[in-house]
Amino acid sequence: MDTRRLELLLELSRLGSMREVGEAMQVTTSTVSQQIAALAREAGTPLIEPDGRRVRLTPAGRRLAGHAVTILAAVEAARRDLDPAAPPAGTVRVAAFASAFRQVLLPVARMLAGRQPEVRLHLLEQEPDEALGLLAADEVDLALTYDYNLAPARFDRGPYNQQLHSRLLGPTPWSLGTPSGPGPRGTAVEVFRRYRDDAWIVNSRNTADEDVVCIVASLAGFEPRVTQRADSLDLVHDMILAGLGVGLLPAGRPSGRGVTLRRLRQPDVVLRSYAVTRRGHAAWPPLALVLRLVLQVGTGGQPGVAV
């Protein structure tokens, strides 16, 4: 199969419009149509179908586009062996949870703008399950996700089935955010037990922190009364300040007046961040560059650990 045709198909899977593919690849729309038709003849099956005034990939087209990522990455890797000075270029699609979006991706975007403007980011704010679903469906190239040490995620089971490769970015200790005032000291169990009769605030789009709250609460001998759910840490903070409950917040987060962060130890509560790619896709030069910068920022300059 002609790699140029595969590249056009891959861009069509990402952009959804032959006109946009033509503009991106600097060819005419009719050229895109002719090359996709030729690729369909090579494959022996239709690759696109009408979708209103646009087109969309058939199931076979989507499968071939998935193979195209690996094929084109391998070809580009071979070219780089022959021409190591060739600069990467293209659009890298990234899904990430809000904190990683702010703390990792925005610095990476600034680095790319200054050093490698030919590599562009298309960013989506997503919780881990959403991001991993998009990655498994090849709708994004990179997912930044998280879990907790007390509620570990598994990337090698369920719907992902060995498709994904994850690299550990770094741990973040978490605390219990409570209204300011005298409070307990000691273990996480002792801290939780003090607030057994309070309302609890958990994430509205992910169950990981609720799982942690329930685990530590069970060690303290009670079932937490969850009455509030919010997706934003800023909103969780403001809800605590308003007296609506207590909830988990990063230990290093500035709390301001009215909210106290009570560090959780024995057991420690630690959030762990990951950079996740589809296996075999990280050799694509633009993605390889973005991944390298993500690991640099996310680990404070230390190499990421594959898990």
Secondary structure, DSSP 8 states (H G I E B T S, - for coil): --HHHHHHHHHHHHH--HHHHHHHHTS-HHHHHHHHHHHHHHHTS--EEEETTEEEE-HHHHHHHHHHHHHHHHHHHHHHHH-TT----EEEEEEE-HHHIIIIIHHHHHHHHHH-TTEEEEEEE--HHHHHHHHHTTS-SEEEEEEETTB---SSSGGGTT-EEEEEEEEEEEEEEEESSS---S-HHHHHHHTTTSEEEE-SS-SHHHHHHHHHHHHTT---EEEEE-S-HHHHHHHHHTTS-EEEEETTS---TTEEEEE-TTTT-EEEEEEEEETTTTTSHHHHHHHHHHHHHHTTTS--EE-
